[in-house]
Amino acid sequence: MKWLEETNIEYDYFINLDSDVLFIKHGFESFIEEVMEGYDCMGAHMQIQHSVHDNPQFYPGVTLWNEWHRWQPFFQTNYFVRYFNPAQVYRRSIVRKILDETDFNQLEQLLAATDTFAMEEMLYATLAMKYGGKCGEYPWNYDESLQYVRTVKPISFDEMKVAKIAPHYYWIHPIKGESFTFMSMLSKQMDHKNRFNQ
């Protein structure tokens, strides 16, 4: 975020991507413009937690609550917001607000000492909401979305084929190692075949 602003690069949205995210069809930019209407940030599997009891099965949240005595003075909130890391989206206006208001010396000290797992899932969204950002969610049914956007078990080819025709799924996660190249090639072949048959 700091680098984008320091280099004066023009952008509308800041989007986190993991190396195991595979885009499977065209139209993501138009989709973002549509679903971000009225929102400053968006992500998958959003949670707002006020205590560890809100979701004791969410391991990253449990690790953050274990260190809340250190993180709470930084956030100055009684909650944190969580997005699944892949494809979190932030408008440039909220990025600038985060950069202007955040104490980066304090943040760097906290990050150097933290044992919180997957802090990136909670850091940006919590700051966005703290600074007045309106946080939205991808327009997915949570249980259904776990078929295409999840943590551990790699997406299968059959799941990828279904995701390509399902509305609102422009990327899937995770696709690991050699499967990434193979699935990307198959996805492009499917697109080419569909264009040819139309």
C-alpha positions as CSV (number, residue, x, y, z in Angstrom):
1,M,0.0,0.0,0.0
2,K,2.8,2.4,0.9
3,W,4.7,1.6,-2.2
4,L,1.7,2.3,-4.5
5,E,1.2,5.7,-2.9
6,E,4.9,6.6,-2.8
7,T,5.3,5.8,-6.6
8,N,2.1,7.7,-7.5
9,I,0.7,4.8,-9.4
10,E,-2.9,5.4,-10.4
11,Y,-5.3,2.7,-9.2
12,D,-8.9,2.3,-8.1
13,Y,-8.6,-0.8,-6.0
14,F,-5.9,-2.6,-3.9
15,I,-6.4,-6.4,-4.1
16,N,-4.6,-9.0,-2.2
17,L,-3.7,-12.1,-4.2
18,D,-2.1,-15.4,-3.0
19,S,0.1,-17.4,-5.3
20,D,-2.4,-20.2,-5.3
21,V,-5.4,-18.1,-6.5
22,L,-6.4,-19.0,-10.1
23,F,-8.6,-16.7,-12.2
24,I,-10.9,-18.8,-14.2
25,K,-12.9,-16.4,-16.4
26,H,-13.1,-12.9,-17.7
27,G,-15.1,-10.1,-16.1
28,F,-13.6,-9.7,-12.7
29,E,-13.0,-6.0,-13.2
30,S,-16.7,-5.3,-14.1
31,F,-17.8,-7.6,-11.2
32,I,-15.7,-5.6,-8.7
33,E,-17.1,-2.3,-10.0
34,E,-20.6,-3.7,-9.5
35,V,-20.3,-5.4,-6.0
36,M,-18.1,-2.6,-4.5
37,E,-20.9,0.0,-5.1
38,G,-21.3,1.6,-1.7
39,Y,-18.4,-0.3,-0.1
40,D,-14.8,0.6,0.8
41,C,-13.6,-3.0,1.1
42,M,-14.7,-6.5,0.4
43,G,-13.6,-10.0,1.1
44,A,-14.5,-13.6,1.4
45,H,-15.9,-15.3,4.6
46,M,-16.2,-12.1,6.6
47,Q,-16.4,-12.2,10.4
48,I,-16.6,-9.5,13.0
49,Q,-15.5,-10.9,16.4
50,H,-16.0,-9.2,19.8
51,S,-14.6,-12.2,21.8
52,V,-13.0,-15.5,21.3
53,H,-16.4,-17.1,22.0
54,D,-17.8,-15.6,18.7
55,N,-16.0,-18.4,16.7
56,P,-13.7,-20.6,18.8
57,Q,-13.1,-22.8,15.8
58,F,-11.4,-20.0,13.9
59,Y,-7.7,-20.7,14.7
60,P,-6.2,-17.3,13.5
61,G,-8.8,-15.5,15.6
62,V,-7.9,-17.6,18.7
63,T,-4.3,-16.7,18.2
64,L,-5.1,-13.0,17.9
65,W,-7.3,-13.1,21.1
66,N,-4.3,-14.6,22.9
67,E,-2.4,-11.4,22.0
68,W,-5.2,-9.0,22.3
69,H,-3.6,-7.2,25.2
70,R,-0.9,-6.1,22.8
71,W,-3.0,-5.6,19.7
72,Q,-6.0,-3.8,21.3
73,P,-4.0,-0.6,22.1
74,F,-3.0,-0.5,18.4
75,F,-6.4,-1.1,16.9
76,Q,-8.2,0.8,19.7
77,T,-11.4,-1.2,19.0
78,N,-13.3,-3.8,20.9
79,Y,-13.5,-6.1,17.9
80,F,-11.6,-7.3,14.8
81,V,-12.8,-7.9,11.3
82,R,-11.6,-10.9,9.4
83,Y,-11.5,-11.6,5.6
84,F,-10.1,-14.8,4.1
85,N,-6.8,-13.4,2.6
86,P,-7.2,-14.2,-1.1
87,A,-8.7,-11.3,-3.1
88,Q,-9.4,-8.9,-0.3
89,V,-10.4,-5.6,-2.1
90,Y,-9.8,-2.1,-0.8
91,R,-10.7,1.2,-2.5
92,R,-7.9,3.7,-2.9
93,S,-9.7,6.2,-0.6
94,I,-9.7,3.7,2.3
95,V,-6.1,2.7,1.6
96,R,-5.1,6.4,1.9
97,K,-7.0,6.7,5.1
98,I,-5.2,3.6,6.5
99,L,-1.8,5.0,5.5
100,D,-2.5,8.4,6.9
101,E,-3.8,7.2,10.3
102,T,-1.7,4.1,11.1
103,D,1.3,4.3,13.4
104,F,3.7,2.2,11.3
105,N,6.4,2.1,13.9
106,Q,4.0,0.6,16.4
107,L,2.7,-1.8,13.7
108,E,6.2,-3.0,12.7
109,Q,7.1,-3.7,16.4
110,L,3.9,-5.7,16.8
111,L,4.4,-7.7,13.6
112,A,8.0,-8.5,14.6
113,A,6.9,-10.0,17.9
114,T,3.5,-11.6,17.0
115,D,2.7,-15.2,17.1
116,T,-0.8,-14.5,15.6
117,F,-1.4,-16.8,12.6
118,A,-2.5,-15.2,9.3
119,M,-2.5,-11.7,10.7
120,E,-3.1,-10.4,7.1
121,E,-6.6,-11.9,7.4
122,M,-7.5,-9.5,10.2
123,L,-5.1,-6.5,10.0
124,Y,-6.3,-4.6,6.9
125,A,-10.0,-5.2,7.3
126,T,-10.0,-4.1,11.0
127,L,-8.1,-0.9,10.1
128,A,-10.5,-0.2,7.3
129,M,-13.5,-0.5,9.5
130,K,-11.8,1.4,12.4
131,Y,-11.3,4.4,10.0
132,G,-14.9,4.4,8.9
133,G,-14.8,2.1,5.9
134,K,-17.9,0.2,5.0
135,C,-16.9,-3.5,4.7
136,G,-18.8,-5.8,2.4
137,E,-18.6,-9.4,1.4
138,Y,-18.4,-11.3,-1.8
139,P,-22.0,-12.2,-2.9
140,W,-21.6,-15.9,-2.1
141,N,-23.5,-18.4,0.1
142,Y,-20.9,-19.3,2.7
143,D,-21.4,-23.1,2.6
144,E,-21.5,-23.2,-1.2
145,S,-18.4,-21.0,-1.5
146,L,-16.3,-23.5,0.4
147,Q,-16.4,-25.7,-2.7
148,Y,-14.4,-23.1,-4.6
149,V,-12.7,-20.9,-2.0
150,R,-11.2,-22.8,1.0
151,T,-8.0,-23.2,2.9
152,V,-6.4,-26.6,2.6
153,K,-7.8,-29.2,0.2
154,P,-6.9,-28.2,-3.4
155,I,-9.7,-27.5,-5.9
156,S,-10.4,-30.4,-8.2
157,F,-10.8,-30.1,-12.0
158,D,-14.5,-31.0,-11.7
159,E,-15.0,-28.2,-9.1
160,M,-13.2,-25.7,-11.3
161,K,-15.5,-26.6,-14.2
162,V,-18.6,-25.9,-12.0
163,A,-17.1,-22.7,-10.7
164,K,-16.6,-21.4,-14.2
165,I,-20.3,-21.5,-14.9
166,A,-21.4,-20.4,-11.4
167,P,-22.2,-16.7,-11.0
168,H,-19.8,-14.5,-9.0
169,Y,-16.8,-16.9,-9.1
170,Y,-14.0,-15.4,-11.1
171,W,-11.2,-17.0,-9.1
172,I,-10.7,-20.2,-7.0
173,H,-8.4,-21.2,-4.2
174,P,-6.2,-23.2,-3.6
175,I,-4.5,-24.5,-6.7
176,K,-1.1,-25.8,-5.7
177,G,2.2,-26.5,-7.5
178,E,2.1,-28.2,-10.9
179,S,-1.7,-28.3,-10.8
180,F,-1.8,-24.5,-11.1
181,T,-0.3,-24.6,-14.6
182,F,-2.3,-27.6,-15.6
183,M,-5.7,-26.2,-14.4
184,S,-4.9,-22.8,-15.9
185,M,-4.3,-24.4,-19.3
186,L,-7.5,-26.5,-19.0
187,S,-9.5,-23.4,-18.1
188,K,-8.2,-21.5,-21.1
189,Q,-8.9,-24.5,-23.4
190,M,-12.5,-24.5,-22.1
191,D,-12.8,-20.8,-22.8
192,H,-11.4,-21.3,-26.4
193,K,-13.8,-24.2,-27.0
194,N,-16.8,-22.3,-25.8
195,R,-16.0,-19.3,-28.0
196,F,-15.5,-21.6,-31.0
197,N,-18.8,-23.3,-30.4
198,Q,-20.8,-20.1,-30.1
